[in-house]
Structure formats: structure tokens, C-alpha cells
């Protein structure tokens, strides 16, 4: 999608009612849905995190950035994710967390990012995190400077590719609760994106398509 076309979408985003859980559930395995149903959120104290769904132009075309996390001893080792991380006590709010972590992980300063919309938070069972996603935009081309300690690679996803149904697949994966399970996922180049990131992508995709259905270029 031409970046100038994407800019025409931006003013319409505020009015969009978020699909929330309905969008998330599209990318949730049936087994994980059963786990969600049993969670009593009054009995748990999740950690909090903020992530940034960052849109930007590259050679005039609209892109969305994802990161490949480094390998480490943890449930999210080597996974595909949005830049972001854990809420710290000095953060003003979860949006500030997302902006700060985006700067730390991929080198994009918060002054370059305009936050367009907060999206629906979601709970990640294996790591006990409540994640707050935000859609942000850089209006100029950017150069990434990833932190080698946290980030193994950068994925620059063209928005046209993201909005295509051709990248939605079912993939057999090993998860924290099953050695072999078929999960709904996005196939992006050689990467399989599933779990919480796929759930957030699902909501973003529905929101963008809902705006595109209402406007014409």
C-alpha cells in the first residue's frame, strides 16, 4: 500500500470500535481457549507490558515492523514479536512503556512516533503478562538500530502482504502446553507468527480492513 494512501486511513481510526476478544480468538488454538475460560483474573496478579505496532514508509510503501527475539531461557525465546517490553515503575503509563521499549529494542526514538490508537489488551498465560498494544506511525523513513542483546532480527512486513489472506495458515507447533498442536498463524517469509503476536495482528488487520471498506482512494 502506498504510504500516502495509508495516511488517508489515519483520520478514520479513532471512530473504529475495536473487535477485541472476537479478533483475538480467530488466532487462538481451541486448547488455549479452554485454558482462558478457566482463568479467574481476580485470583492472579499479572505483570504488565506495552508493545508498539509501528507503521512507517519504506520506498513509498507502507510497512509494519516485527522483531525476532534472541534465544534465551524463557517462554518467548526466538519468537516473532512487536517491539515492546515490561512496564517499569518510572513509566508514566503503558503507552510510555511501549515507546521506551521500542527505542531500546530497535532504536526508534519516541519523538519520531505518533501514537494513533490503543488496542485491546490481552493476557499471555505462559509468562503471566498482560500486554497493552498501541498502533503508532512514523511519517518519515526510518533506520533501525536493533539492540543485539534482545533482538536477533528485524522483519519489515509490507502492509499489502499483511492484509492478504494468503499468509494466514494452520501450523503444527510445540507450545508451552502441548508438544504438538495445530495453531492458526501468519506465515511471513520463513517465519511462523502465532500466539499473542498473531492475536494482536488479527485485531489490527480487522481494524484496517474495516476502514478500507469504508473509504476509496
ChimeraX commands (.cxc) that place a marker at each C-alpha (Angstrom):
marker #1 position 0.00,0.00,0.00 radius 0.5
marker #1 position 1.28,3.42,-0.94 radius 0.5
marker #1 position 2.11,5.34,2.24 radius 0.5
marker #1 position 0.08,8.35,1.12 radius 0.5
marker #1 position -2.93,6.04,0.88 radius 0.5
marker #1 position -2.30,4.81,4.42 radius 0.5
marker #1 position -2.25,8.40,5.64 radius 0.5
marker #1 position -5.84,8.69,4.38 radius 0.5
marker #1 position -6.80,5.84,6.72 radius 0.5
marker #1 position -5.35,7.53,9.82 radius 0.5
marker #1 position -8.15,10.09,10.47 radius 0.5
marker #1 position -10.75,7.30,10.44 radius 0.5
marker #1 position -9.09,5.11,13.07 radius 0.5
marker #1 position -10.45,6.91,16.14 radius 0.5
marker #1 position -14.03,6.06,15.23 radius 0.5
marker #1 position -13.39,2.34,14.80 radius 0.5
marker #1 position -14.84,0.16,17.57 radius 0.5
marker #1 position -12.23,-2.44,18.45 radius 0.5
marker #1 position -13.31,-6.07,17.85 radius 0.5
marker #1 position -11.24,-7.13,20.87 radius 0.5
marker #1 position -11.61,-10.71,22.03 radius 0.5
marker #1 position -13.51,-11.75,18.90 radius 0.5
marker #1 position -10.49,-10.77,16.78 radius 0.5
marker #1 position -8.02,-12.37,19.18 radius 0.5
marker #1 position -9.92,-15.66,19.22 radius 0.5
marker #1 position -9.51,-16.09,15.46 radius 0.5
marker #1 position -5.83,-16.83,16.10 radius 0.5
marker #1 position -6.20,-18.88,19.28 radius 0.5
marker #1 position -5.98,-22.70,19.26 radius 0.5
marker #1 position -9.06,-24.44,20.69 radius 0.5
marker #1 position -6.94,-25.88,23.51 radius 0.5
marker #1 position -5.79,-22.40,24.57 radius 0.5
marker #1 position -9.39,-21.13,24.53 radius 0.5
marker #1 position -10.27,-23.77,27.09 radius 0.5
marker #1 position -7.40,-22.59,29.30 radius 0.5
marker #1 position -8.60,-18.97,29.02 radius 0.5
marker #1 position -12.09,-19.94,30.14 radius 0.5
marker #1 position -10.71,-21.35,33.39 radius 0.5
marker #1 position -8.68,-18.27,34.35 radius 0.5
marker #1 position -10.00,-16.30,37.32 radius 0.5
marker #1 position -8.46,-12.87,36.79 radius 0.5
marker #1 position -9.42,-11.86,40.33 radius 0.5
marker #1 position -7.05,-14.52,41.63 radius 0.5
marker #1 position -3.95,-13.63,39.58 radius 0.5
marker #1 position -1.60,-10.66,39.53 radius 0.5
marker #1 position -0.13,-10.39,36.04 radius 0.5
marker #1 position 2.92,-8.39,35.13 radius 0.5
marker #1 position 2.26,-5.62,32.61 radius 0.5
marker #1 position 3.88,-4.81,29.27 radius 0.5
marker #1 position 3.42,-2.39,26.38 radius 0.5
marker #1 position 4.14,-3.09,22.72 radius 0.5
marker #1 position 4.18,-0.91,19.62 radius 0.5
marker #1 position 2.61,-1.87,16.29 radius 0.5
marker #1 position 4.70,0.56,14.26 radius 0.5
marker #1 position 3.76,1.56,10.70 radius 0.5
marker #1 position 6.20,3.51,8.53 radius 0.5
marker #1 position 7.13,4.21,4.90 radius 0.5
marker #1 position 9.87,2.36,3.05 radius 0.5
marker #1 position 10.49,3.48,-0.53 radius 0.5
marker #1 position 6.99,4.95,-0.54 radius 0.5
marker #1 position 5.28,1.74,0.56 radius 0.5
marker #1 position 3.66,1.17,3.95 radius 0.5
marker #1 position 5.37,-1.34,6.23 radius 0.5
marker #1 position 4.85,-2.82,9.68 radius 0.5
marker #1 position 7.85,-3.79,11.82 radius 0.5
marker #1 position 8.24,-7.00,13.80 radius 0.5
marker #1 position 11.28,-8.31,15.64 radius 0.5
marker #1 position 12.85,-11.73,16.06 radius 0.5
marker #1 position 13.69,-12.16,19.72 radius 0.5
marker #1 position 17.05,-13.61,20.70 radius 0.5
marker #1 position 17.32,-17.06,22.21 radius 0.5
marker #1 position 17.20,-17.12,25.99 radius 0.5
marker #1 position 15.84,-19.20,28.85 radius 0.5
marker #1 position 12.21,-18.17,28.66 radius 0.5
marker #1 position 8.86,-18.97,27.08 radius 0.5
marker #1 position 9.21,-16.30,24.37 radius 0.5
marker #1 position 12.72,-17.25,23.25 radius 0.5
marker #1 position 13.31,-16.75,19.48 radius 0.5
marker #1 position 9.68,-15.79,18.87 radius 0.5
marker #1 position 8.40,-13.13,16.49 radius 0.5
marker #1 position 7.04,-10.13,18.36 radius 0.5
marker #1 position 6.29,-6.44,18.27 radius 0.5
marker #1 position 8.91,-4.19,19.84 radius 0.5
marker #1 position 7.98,-3.68,23.46 radius 0.5
marker #1 position 8.52,-4.98,26.94 radius 0.5
marker #1 position 7.84,-4.89,30.65 radius 0.5
marker #1 position 6.28,-1.91,32.40 radius 0.5
marker #1 position 8.76,-0.19,34.72 radius 0.5
marker #1 position 7.84,1.96,37.72 radius 0.5
marker #1 position 9.28,5.09,36.07 radius 0.5
marker #1 position 6.90,4.71,33.10 radius 0.5
marker #1 position 4.03,7.21,33.10 radius 0.5
marker #1 position 1.67,4.67,31.53 radius 0.5
marker #1 position 1.66,1.62,29.26 radius 0.5
marker #1 position 1.95,3.80,26.15 radius 0.5
marker #1 position 5.16,5.21,27.57 radius 0.5
marker #1 position 6.35,1.65,28.16 radius 0.5
marker #1 position 5.74,0.78,24.52 radius 0.5
marker #1 position 7.54,3.91,23.30 radius 0.5
marker #1 position 10.50,3.45,25.66 radius 0.5
marker #1 position 10.93,-0.21,24.80 radius 0.5
marker #1 position 10.65,0.49,21.06 radius 0.5
marker #1 position 13.51,2.93,21.38 radius 0.5
marker #1 position 15.59,0.50,23.44 radius 0.5
marker #1 position 14.96,-2.51,21.19 radius 0.5
marker #1 position 15.05,-1.11,17.67 radius 0.5
marker #1 position 16.47,2.39,18.11 radius 0.5
marker #1 position 13.44,4.49,17.09 radius 0.5
marker #1 position 13.11,7.43,19.46 radius 0.5
marker #1 position 9.66,8.24,20.78 radius 0.5
marker #1 position 9.84,11.73,19.27 radius 0.5
marker #1 position 9.59,10.10,15.84 radius 0.5
marker #1 position 6.48,8.07,16.72 radius 0.5
marker #1 position 2.91,9.35,16.71 radius 0.5
marker #1 position 0.63,7.03,18.67 radius 0.5
marker #1 position -2.63,6.64,16.76 radius 0.5
marker #1 position -4.70,4.27,18.86 radius 0.5
marker #1 position -4.63,1.95,21.85 radius 0.5
marker #1 position -5.70,-1.58,21.00 radius 0.5
marker #1 position -7.22,-4.30,23.16 radius 0.5
marker #1 position -5.00,-5.66,25.91 radius 0.5
marker #1 position -4.57,-9.40,26.17 radius 0.5
marker #1 position -3.29,-11.87,28.72 radius 0.5
marker #1 position -0.38,-14.21,27.95 radius 0.5
marker #1 position -0.83,-17.33,30.05 radius 0.5
marker #1 position 2.68,-18.92,29.96 radius 0.5
marker #1 position 4.50,-15.76,31.09 radius 0.5
marker #1 position 1.68,-14.22,33.17 radius 0.5
marker #1 position 1.83,-10.90,31.31 radius 0.5
marker #1 position -1.00,-8.52,30.47 radius 0.5
marker #1 position 0.07,-6.83,27.23 radius 0.5
marker #1 position -1.15,-3.42,26.09 radius 0.5
marker #1 position -0.66,-2.83,22.33 radius 0.5
marker #1 position -0.56,0.56,20.62 radius 0.5
marker #1 position -0.64,1.48,16.94 radius 0.5
marker #1 position 1.99,4.06,16.08 radius 0.5
marker #1 position 3.24,5.72,12.93 radius 0.5
marker #1 position 6.49,7.23,11.73 radius 0.5
marker #1 position 5.71,9.59,8.88 radius 0.5
marker #1 position 9.27,9.59,7.52 radius 0.5
marker #1 position 11.57,6.75,6.53 radius 0.5
marker #1 position 13.49,5.32,9.47 radius 0.5
marker #1 position 16.71,3.43,10.10 radius 0.5
marker #1 position 16.60,0.63,12.64 radius 0.5
marker #1 position 19.34,0.17,15.22 radius 0.5
marker #1 position 18.41,-3.08,16.98 radius 0.5
marker #1 position 19.77,-3.99,20.40 radius 0.5
marker #1 position 21.86,-7.13,19.78 radius 0.5
marker #1 position 21.18,-8.40,23.28 radius 0.5
marker #1 position 17.40,-8.56,22.78 radius 0.5
marker #1 position 16.82,-8.57,19.03 radius 0.5
marker #1 position 18.11,-11.21,16.61 radius 0.5
marker #1 position 16.50,-9.68,13.52 radius 0.5
marker #1 position 14.09,-7.13,12.06 radius 0.5
marker #1 position 11.13,-8.09,9.87 radius 0.5
marker #1 position 9.81,-5.33,7.61 radius 0.5
marker #1 position 6.36,-6.51,6.59 radius 0.5
marker #1 position 4.68,-4.73,3.65 radius 0.5
marker #1 position 1.15,-3.80,4.65 radius 0.5
marker #1 position -0.29,-5.23,1.42 radius 0.5
marker #1 position 1.21,-8.60,2.35 radius 0.5
marker #1 position -0.12,-8.37,5.90 radius 0.5
marker #1 position -3.66,-7.60,4.70 radius 0.5
marker #1 position -3.68,-10.56,2.32 radius 0.5
marker #1 position -5.46,-13.71,3.49 radius 0.5
marker #1 position -2.76,-15.78,1.77 radius 0.5
marker #1 position -0.41,-15.50,4.76 radius 0.5
marker #1 position -2.93,-16.99,7.24 radius 0.5
marker #1 position -2.19,-20.68,7.78 radius 0.5
marker #1 position -2.53,-23.53,10.25 radius 0.5
marker #1 position 0.85,-24.68,11.53 radius 0.5
marker #1 position 1.96,-27.57,13.72 radius 0.5
marker #1 position 3.90,-26.18,16.67 radius 0.5
marker #1 position 5.39,-27.15,20.01 radius 0.5
marker #1 position 3.97,-24.90,22.70 radius 0.5
marker #1 position 4.21,-24.45,26.46 radius 0.5
marker #1 position 1.14,-26.65,26.92 radius 0.5
marker #1 position 1.49,-29.22,24.12 radius 0.5
marker #1 position 4.35,-30.99,22.33 radius 0.5
marker #1 position 2.44,-30.99,19.05 radius 0.5
marker #1 position -0.53,-28.79,18.29 radius 0.5
marker #1 position -2.01,-27.19,15.18 radius 0.5
marker #1 position -2.29,-23.43,15.66 radius 0.5
marker #1 position -3.63,-20.61,13.47 radius 0.5
marker #1 position -0.74,-18.42,12.40 radius 0.5
marker #1 position 0.64,-15.90,9.95 radius 0.5
marker #1 position 3.40,-17.12,7.62 radius 0.5
marker #1 position 5.72,-14.20,6.94 radius 0.5
marker #1 position 8.63,-15.22,4.72 radius 0.5
marker #1 position 10.19,-18.16,6.61 radius 0.5
marker #1 position 8.69,-17.12,9.94 radius 0.5
marker #1 position 5.61,-18.53,11.66 radius 0.5
marker #1 position 3.89,-15.90,13.79 radius 0.5
marker #1 position 1.45,-17.32,16.31 radius 0.5
marker #1 position 0.25,-16.82,19.86 radius 0.5
marker #1 position -0.12,-13.34,21.34 radius 0.5
marker #1 position 1.53,-11.55,18.42 radius 0.5
marker #1 position -0.81,-13.25,15.96 radius 0.5
marker #1 position -3.78,-12.29,18.14 radius 0.5
marker #1 position -2.76,-8.63,18.10 radius 0.5
marker #1 position -2.12,-8.79,14.36 radius 0.5
marker #1 position -5.60,-10.23,13.91 radius 0.5
marker #1 position -7.23,-7.25,15.60 radius 0.5
marker #1 position -5.07,-4.78,13.67 radius 0.5
marker #1 position -5.94,-6.46,10.37 radius 0.5
marker #1 position -9.68,-6.33,11.07 radius 0.5
marker #1 position -9.50,-2.68,12.07 radius 0.5
marker #1 position -7.54,-1.63,8.98 radius 0.5
marker #1 position -9.78,-3.62,6.65 radius 0.5
marker #1 position -12.89,-2.11,8.23 radius 0.5
marker #1 position -11.60,1.37,7.39 radius 0.5
marker #1 position -10.56,0.36,3.88 radius 0.5
marker #1 position -14.05,-0.99,3.26 radius 0.5
marker #1 position -15.49,2.47,4.01 radius 0.5
marker #1 position -13.15,4.71,2.03 radius 0.5
marker #1 position -11.96,4.72,-1.55 radius 0.5
marker #1 position -8.72,6.04,-2.95 radius 0.5
marker link #1:1,2 radius 0.2
marker link #1:2,3 radius 0.2
marker link #1:3,4 radius 0.2
marker link #1:4,5 radius 0.2
marker link #1:5,6 radius 0.2
marker link #1:6,7 radius 0.2
marker link #1:7,8 radius 0.2
marker link #1:8,9 radius 0.2
marker link #1:9,10 radius 0.2
marker link #1:10,11 radius 0.2
marker link #1:11,12 radius 0.2
marker link #1:12,13 radius 0.2
marker link #1:13,14 radius 0.2
marker link #1:14,15 radius 0.2
marker link #1:15,16 radius 0.2
marker link #1:16,17 radius 0.2
marker link #1:17,18 radius 0.2
marker link #1:18,19 radius 0.2
marker link #1:19,20 radius 0.2
marker link #1:20,21 radius 0.2
marker link #1:21,22 radius 0.2
marker link #1:22,23 radius 0.2
marker link #1:23,24 radius 0.2
marker link #1:24,25 radius 0.2
marker link #1:25,26 radius 0.2
marker link #1:26,27 radius 0.2
marker link #1:27,28 radius 0.2
marker link #1:28,29 radius 0.2
marker link #1:29,30 radius 0.2
marker link #1:30,31 radius 0.2
marker link #1:31,32 radius 0.2
marker link #1:32,33 radius 0.2
marker link #1:33,34 radius 0.2
marker link #1:34,35 radius 0.2
marker link #1:35,36 radius 0.2
marker link #1:36,37 radius 0.2
marker link #1:37,38 radius 0.2
marker link #1:38,39 radius 0.2
marker link #1:39,40 radius 0.2
marker link #1:40,41 radius 0.2
marker link #1:41,42 radius 0.2
marker link #1:42,43 radius 0.2
marker link #1:43,44 radius 0.2
marker link #1:44,45 radius 0.2
marker link #1:45,46 radius 0.2
marker link #1:46,47 radius 0.2
marker link #1:47,48 radius 0.2
marker link #1:48,49 radius 0.2
marker link #1:49,50 radius 0.2
marker link #1:50,51 radius 0.2
marker link #1:51,52 radius 0.2
marker link #1:52,53 radius 0.2
marker link #1:53,54 radius 0.2
marker link #1:54,55 radius 0.2
marker link #1:55,56 radius 0.2
marker link #1:56,57 radius 0.2
marker link #1:57,58 radius 0.2
marker link #1:58,59 radius 0.2
marker link #1:59,60 radius 0.2
marker link #1:60,61 radius 0.2
marker link #1:61,62 radius 0.2
marker link #1:62,63 radius 0.2
marker link #1:63,64 radius 0.2
marker link #1:64,65 radius 0.2
marker link #1:65,66 radius 0.2
marker link #1:66,67 radius 0.2
marker link #1:67,68 radius 0.2
marker link #1:68,69 radius 0.2
marker link #1:69,70 radius 0.2
marker link #1:70,71 radius 0.2
marker link #1:71,72 radius 0.2
marker link #1:72,73 radius 0.2
marker link #1:73,74 radius 0.2
marker link #1:74,75 radius 0.2
marker link #1:75,76 radius 0.2
marker link #1:76,77 radius 0.2
marker link #1:77,78 radius 0.2
marker link #1:78,79 radius 0.2
marker link #1:79,80 radius 0.2
marker link #1:80,81 radius 0.2
marker link #1:81,82 radius 0.2
marker link #1:82,83 radius 0.2
marker link #1:83,84 radius 0.2
marker link #1:84,85 radius 0.2
marker link #1:85,86 radius 0.2
marker link #1:86,87 radius 0.2
marker link #1:87,88 radius 0.2
marker link #1:88,89 radius 0.2
marker link #1:89,90 radius 0.2
marker link #1:90,91 radius 0.2
marker link #1:91,92 radius 0.2
marker link #1:92,93 radius 0.2
marker link #1:93,94 radius 0.2
marker link #1:94,95 radius 0.2
marker link #1:95,96 radius 0.2
marker link #1:96,97 radius 0.2
marker link #1:97,98 radius 0.2
marker link #1:98,99 radius 0.2
marker link #1:99,100 radius 0.2
marker link #1:100,101 radius 0.2
marker link #1:101,102 radius 0.2
marker link #1:102,103 radius 0.2
marker link #1:103,104 radius 0.2
marker link #1:104,105 radius 0.2
marker link #1:105,106 radius 0.2
marker link #1:106,107 radius 0.2
marker link #1:107,108 radius 0.2
marker link #1:108,109 radius 0.2
marker link #1:109,110 radius 0.2
marker link #1:110,111 radius 0.2
marker link #1:111,112 radius 0.2
marker link #1:112,113 radius 0.2
marker link #1:113,114 radius 0.2
marker link #1:114,115 radius 0.2
marker link #1:115,116 radius 0.2
marker link #1:116,117 radius 0.2
marker link #1:117,118 radius 0.2
marker link #1:118,119 radius 0.2
marker link #1:119,120 radius 0.2
marker link #1:120,121 radius 0.2
marker link #1:121,122 radius 0.2
marker link #1:122,123 radius 0.2
marker link #1:123,124 radius 0.2
marker link #1:124,125 radius 0.2
marker link #1:125,126 radius 0.2
marker link #1:126,127 radius 0.2
marker link #1:127,128 radius 0.2
marker link #1:128,129 radius 0.2
marker link #1:129,130 radius 0.2
marker link #1:130,131 radius 0.2
marker link #1:131,132 radius 0.2
marker link #1:132,133 radius 0.2
marker link #1:133,134 radius 0.2
marker link #1:134,135 radius 0.2
marker link #1:135,136 radius 0.2
marker link #1:136,137 radius 0.2
marker link #1:137,138 radius 0.2
marker link #1:138,139 radius 0.2
marker link #1:139,140 radius 0.2
marker link #1:140,141 radius 0.2
marker link #1:141,142 radius 0.2
marker link #1:142,143 radius 0.2
marker link #1:143,144 radius 0.2
marker link #1:144,145 radius 0.2
marker link #1:145,146 radius 0.2
marker link #1:146,147 radius 0.2
marker link #1:147,148 radius 0.2
marker link #1:148,149 radius 0.2
marker link #1:149,150 radius 0.2
marker link #1:150,151 radius 0.2
marker link #1:151,152 radius 0.2
marker link #1:152,153 radius 0.2
marker link #1:153,154 radius 0.2
marker link #1:154,155 radius 0.2
marker link #1:155,156 radius 0.2
marker link #1:156,157 radius 0.2
marker link #1:157,158 radius 0.2
marker link #1:158,159 radius 0.2
marker link #1:159,160 radius 0.2
marker link #1:160,161 radius 0.2
marker link #1:161,162 radius 0.2
marker link #1:162,163 radius 0.2
marker link #1:163,164 radius 0.2
marker link #1:164,165 radius 0.2
marker link #1:165,166 radius 0.2
marker link #1:166,167 radius 0.2
marker link #1:167,168 radius 0.2
marker link #1:168,169 radius 0.2
marker link #1:169,170 radius 0.2
marker link #1:170,171 radius 0.2
marker link #1:171,172 radius 0.2
marker link #1:172,173 radius 0.2
marker link #1:173,174 radius 0.2
marker link #1:174,175 radius 0.2
marker link #1:175,176 radius 0.2
marker link #1:176,177 radius 0.2
marker link #1:177,178 radius 0.2
marker link #1:178,179 radius 0.2
marker link #1:179,180 radius 0.2
marker link #1:180,181 radius 0.2
marker link #1:181,182 radius 0.2
marker link #1:182,183 radius 0.2
marker link #1:183,184 radius 0.2
marker link #1:184,185 radius 0.2
marker link #1:185,186 radius 0.2
marker link #1:186,187 radius 0.2
marker link #1:187,188 radius 0.2
marker link #1:188,189 radius 0.2
marker link #1:189,190 radius 0.2
marker link #1:190,191 radius 0.2
marker link #1:191,192 radius 0.2
marker link #1:192,193 radius 0.2
marker link #1:193,194 radius 0.2
marker link #1:194,195 radius 0.2
marker link #1:195,196 radius 0.2
marker link #1:196,197 radius 0.2
marker link #1:197,198 radius 0.2
marker link #1:198,199 radius 0.2
marker link #1:199,200 radius 0.2
marker link #1:200,201 radius 0.2
marker link #1:201,202 radius 0.2
marker link #1:202,203 radius 0.2
marker link #1:203,204 radius 0.2
marker link #1:204,205 radius 0.2
marker link #1:205,206 radius 0.2
marker link #1:206,207 radius 0.2
marker link #1:207,208 radius 0.2
marker link #1:208,209 radius 0.2
marker link #1:209,210 radius 0.2
marker link #1:210,211 radius 0.2
marker link #1:211,212 radius 0.2
marker link #1:212,213 radius 0.2
marker link #1:213,214 radius 0.2
marker link #1:214,215 radius 0.2
marker link #1:215,216 radius 0.2
marker link #1:216,217 radius 0.2
view
